[in-house]
Amino acid sequence: MPAPDVYADGSIDPFIDNDPIGRESPPDVLFATDRAPASPEDSRYQYYTNRRGHVLRLGISHVDMGHDESITWEQARRVSLLKSRTEDYPLRVTSVEEFGPLARTIRPFDEGIEANEDPGRRFVTEIDRRLARSSSNDVFIYVHGYKVDFENPVLVASELWHFLGYNGAFIAFSWPTTAKTLAYISDVENTIASARALRQLIVFISEHSRAERIHIVGYSAGTRLVGRAVADLGLLAYGLSDDELRERIRLGHVILTGSDVDRAALGGYILDGALRLPASITVYASATDKALGLSSLVFGRHRTGQLQDIGVPGPSARAFFENTTGLRIIDVSHAEGSATGNGHAYFRASPWVSSDILMTLLYDLPPEERGLAWSEDLPIWTFPDDYAQRSRDALRTSKPELFP
């Protein structure tokens, strides 16, 4: 993952003021998965399979650099902030410690699985331990796309947490997917079942940890279960006041990248109250995302992450988008590196997009204070040609304490 552009000129170092982890090795990453555990006889999987496990298992995974043991972690992470670097430090999951299933996710149908509160308590202890040594009381959850194994979201979460300066606590949410293109239909069906597990995790962390806000970054097909989980929480909280909501469910920013959600479905979620819960819902969309073009062809419906055929909104629609400040739609089509590959994984491939995401999560800045420009034609935000300079200028104005 290239360094986010916010770090490009070297004036901001995310590790200076908050360096809670130490300088010996990469930190452990928390995980939550509803995949079925791998059996000793299953040579295809080391930790968890692509099958549904029905309950949400909690634990911690150790991540290390994949080669060149002569390079220290301190050297590697310092180099990682350079925009034009030649070194590549692949990460790998070297071990996993499972605490056990989260008791509230065990159903009456799950015979032979004991409801024990200890796994949840251990998980919360690990969250609070990270928050206690951080300047932030925020929890971040990454939800992956389809066609990946258990380890993928752990490694992506490790990268994202690294560029957040190890602030807060980061959780990799791993739902059942199969590393085959033809498994797409079965994978996306799993998102419906996994949405309940994510919803239960959000509520559990809100109730039992010291977290002040829980941010979610969803990618590709993973945005299906993120959208459904947030929508379900909105419906369940229908009778609560805004103050009660903020106390019970501490959702921060919800970020959807390369979103495979049916465009009309997300609109329904928002109209039914999904926006009452989070600080914001940000949708990154692109006109050059070829993967979503295939998804749209399969289902015959436009995806949320696509910008094709959106048309010019009428007066009432434009007024809705302009007045609904908690909903932010951002066009990444002209962001540096956004069209890399098939143009789908821009949240990691584009240093502009990753920078914008980090400024949202780390500094809680609205789009106008992150260097983005409001479109004159559509009620969306865009990356202007001079985004790199605009974002740094905006950050100097909003957060002058970051610059020596």
N, C-alpha and C positions, 0 to 999 in steps of 0.2 A: 504494500500500500504506500503510494507516494506521500510525502509529508504534506499536511494541509497547508494551503497558501498563507494562512495567518502566521505561520512560523517561518516563512520563506526568508525574510530579511534578517533573521536572528535577533530581532529586538524583543521578542517574547519567548521566554523559556518556561514551559509549563511545570518544570521540575524544581524551580528555584524556591518558591515560597512554600510549596507543599511537596515534600519528598518523603512520604511516610513508609515507603516499601523497603528502602535499603538499596545497596548498590551491588549485591552479590549475584542475584539471579532474577529472572522475570517472576512476577507475583503469581500466586495461585488464583484461578478464576472460579467463581461459584457457578454451579449449573443447576438447572431444573429440567427434567425430561420426562415425557410420558411415552418414551420408547420402551420396548421390552428388553430386559437385560439379556446379554449374550450368554449362552451356555458354554461350558468348557469344550464341548464337542463341536461347536460352531466355529470353523476356521475363518469364516468370512468377516466376522466382527470381533473386535477386541473387547469392547465395553458394552455397547447397546446396539440392537438390531434396527431394521427398518420397519418392524412390526409394532402395532399398538401395544402399549403396556398397561393402558387403562387407568393407572394411578400415576401421580406425579412424584417422581423420585428426586430427591435433593442430594447435593454433594458438592465436592470441591475437586478441581482438576489441576494438575501441575503442568505448566507449559515451559518448554525450554527451547533454546536455539538448536536448529537442526544440524549444524556443522561448525567446523573450525573452533575447537575447544580453546584455542589460544586467545580468542577474542573474548574479552570480558563483557558482561551485561552492561556495565557502565559505558564502555566504548561503543557498543552497538546502539544503545538508545540515544547517545549523543549524536552519532552519525545519522540516525533515523530522522532527525529534525532538518537535515540538509535537503534542500529541494533538488539539487543536482548531485545525487550520490551514485557511486558505482557499486558499492557494497550491497549485497542482498543477504538478509539474515532470515531464512525461513524458520518458522516456528513449528513445533510439534507437541502433541500431548504425550507426556511420558508416563503419567499414572493418573488414576481416578480413585477417589475415596467416596463411596456412597454412604450417606447417613441413613437412608431409608425413605419410605413413602411419606408424603405429607398426609397426615391422618384424615383431614377433611376431604381429601380426594378419593378415599377408599369407598367404593359403593357396596351395597348389599349383595351385588352379583359377584364381587371379587372374593371368591372362596379361598381360604388359606392365607390371606394377607391380613396380618394383625394390625389393628389401629393403635399406633403408639405415638405419643406426643414428643418423644425424644428427638426424632429427626428434625421436626420443625423447630424445636428449641435450639438444637445445635446450629441449624441454618441461620436463625435470627442472631445467635451469638456471633457467628462469623460476619454477618452484615454489620452488626453494631461495633464489632472490633475494628472493621475497616473505617466506619464512620467516625469513630472516636479518634483515630489518628489522622483524620483528614480535615481540611477546612470546610468541607461540604458535607451536608447531611442528606445528599441525594443518592438514590439508587437508580441504576441504569439497567435496562433489560434489552437484550438484542434478540430478535426473532428472525430466523433465517428463511431463505426461500426453498424451493423444491430441489430434488436431485442431489442431495448432499448427505454425508454420513454424520454420525454423532459429533465427531471432532470438529467439523467445520465451524459451527457457531461458537465453539469455545475459542478457536484461534482468531476468528474475526472479533469477538468480544475482547480478547487480549490486545489486539491492535488498537481498537477504539479506546479502550481504557488507557492504554499507553499514551495516546495523543490527548487524552483528557488530563494528563499529568497524574494519573492514579488517584484522582479526586473521587470521593464517594465510594460506592460499592457497585461492582459490575456483575451481572448475571447473564449467562448464556442460556436461553430457552431453546431446547432442542426437541422438535416434534417429529413424528415418524415420516420420513421421506426415503425414497429409494434412489440410488445413484444410477438411474436409467431414464433416458428421455421418454420412453414409452410408458413410464409409470406416472406421468403427469396427472391423469384423471384420478387415479386412486390417491395420489398425494394430496390433491386439492380437496378431496372429500375428507381426508384426515383433518383438515383445518377446522371443520365443524366440530369434531370431537375434541380437538385440542384447545379450542377457544375456551371451553369450560375450565380446563386446567390452568390456563393463563389467568382467567378471571379469578379463580380461587387463590392463585399465587399473589396477585395484586392486593386482594382483600386481606390475606394473611399477613403480608408485609406491612400493610397499613395499620393493622390492629396490634401487631406484636413487636415491631422494630422501632428504632428511634428515627427512622427515615422521615424527612419532612416532605419530600416529593419523590415520586416514582416516574421516571421517564422511560419511554418505550421507543425503540428504533426498529421498525419492521421493514423487511425487504421482500420484494417480489410476491410469491404466493404466501409468504408469511404474513403479509398485510391483510390477507383474508381473515386469519384468526385474530389478529390484532383488532381489526375493525369490528369483528363480531363480538369480541370480548368487551370492548369499550361500549358498544351499543347495548349489550346485555346489562352492563353495569348502569348505564343511563336509565334503562327501563326499570331495573330493580330499585333504583333510587328515586323513582317517580314522586313519591310522597314526601321526600326530604327537602328541607330548606337548603339554600346554597351554603350556609354556615355548617349545617349538619353534614352535607356532602364533603366539604373540604376537610372536616375532622375525620370522617369515616373512611373515605377513599382518597388518598393523597396523590392523585395523578398529576404529573407535571406536563411536560411536552410529549405529545405523541407524534412521531415522525414516520411517514409512509414514503418509501423510496421504491421506484419501479413497481408501483402498486398494481397487482393483478386483480384487485377487487372490481366487480362490475360497477361501472360509473353510477348507474341508477341506484344500486344497492347502497353505496356509500352515501349518496344523497338522502336516502331514506333513513339511514342511521343518524345522520346529522339532524334531520328534521324531527326525529323521535327523541332527541335529547342527549345524543352522544357528546355534544359540545359543552354540556353543563359540567362535566367532570374534569377534563384536563385543562391546563393553562392554555393550551393551544393544540390544534391538529394541523400539522404541516404536510402538504402533499407536494412532493417533487415529481414533476412530469416532464416528458420529453417528446419531441417530434421525431427523434432518431432512434427510438428504442425498438429494435427489430424483434426481440423476444416477445414483447407484448403484442406486436403485430400478429405473431403466430397464435397467441392465446386468443386474441380477438377473432381470428379466423375460425378457431376451434369452437368457440362458444357463440359466435355471431353477435357479440355485444362489445361495445367499446370498454376498454379498461380505464381505471382511474388514472393510471400513470401515463396515458397517451394524451397527446395534444391534437391529434388529427380529428377533423370533423367536429370541433366543438361549437363552431358557429359564433356569431356575434350575439351576445345576450341581449334580451329586451330590457326595457326600463325596470321592471320589477325584479328580474334576475340580477341585473347590475346593482341595484340598490341593496339586494340581499347580500351579495358578496362584499360590497363596500362597507356595509354596516356590521357585518359579522366578523369582527376583528379577530376572533379566536380561530377562524379558519383561514389558513394561508396557503395559497397555491403558487408554486414557484416553477417557472419554466427554466429547465437546465439545458435546453437545446444548444445554446451558444456558450455554455461554460467550458472552460479549458478542459480537455480530456474527456468530455462527457460522451463522445461518440466512440470511445475506445472499444475494440472488439465488436460486439453486437449492440453496443450502446445501452446495455441494461444495468451493468454494475457500476454506474457512475458515482454512487455514494462513496465508493472506495477508489475508483480509478481517477476521478476528477479532483485535483487539489482545491479547486474552487468550491465544489459541492461539499466535500468533507469539511472544509474550513467553515462554510456556512452552518453546517450541522453542529460543529463543535462550538461555534459562537452562540448558538441557541442553547445548547445544553450546559456549557460551562459558564457563560456570562449572562444568560437569560435576556438576550437582546432581541427586540422586534426587528422585522426586516429592514426598516428604514435606517436602523442603527448598525446594520451589518454590511452596508455598501450596495444593497440591492436597489433596483429602480422599478417604479410602478409603471406598468404598461399603459400607453395611451389608448390602445385598441381594445384590450381585454382586462377584466378585473383580476389581474395576476401580477406577480413580481417576476422580474427578469434579472439575469446577470449581464450588466453592461460591459462593453469592451474594456473599460478601464476599471473593472471590478477589483483587481488586486490592489490598486492604489486607493480606490474609494473605501474598500473595507478597512484598510489600515488607518486611513484618515478618520473614518467613523469610529473605529475602536479607540483611537487616541482621544477623541472627544468624549465618548461614553465612559471609557475606562482609563483615564490618564494615569492611574496608579500602576498600570501594567508596564508602562514605559519608563525606564530609568532616566 
